[in-house]
């Protein structure tokens, strides 16, 4: 029976068990009656791994659902698993992410913010194609040395170019 055809009046049994790998690599829970093939419930955000102790529900027709991971076999690595398009909405408050190391990967990433402040000790950026910046005004404050290098460097101004320094070298 699919979850869409279940009704609230159909009984389910709740129990705890250990995750195992079932047939064809599907997840299963080790029960007294043997391995029960299970599907992760939409509300179970932690992706269950073999060896994890889980809370599961078993429908009378034999369908099983992992509701929660109670204890991880390897707590050093946790994967939050979500399906489809995901939105995280905080109507009030703020969101803070902290990590020793963080990686983001996406085919396309769009950012939109009223203000963006970045503070880093060292920053490296590699762009294979074009990097284009369109701003109303751009200011750099460099404490020591500003190096601008390229095969060709072109500076154009509609009105005025000003170079001011104690010593200016050309050529």
ABEGO torsion letter per residue (X at the ends): XBAAABBAABBBBBBBBBBBBBBGGBBBBBBAAEBBBBBBBAABABBBBBGBBBBBBBBAAGBBBBABBABBABAABBBBBBBEBBBBBBABEBBBBBBABBBBBBABBBBBBABBBBBBABBBBBBABBBBBBBABBBBBBABBBBBBBABBBBBBAABBBBBBABBBBX
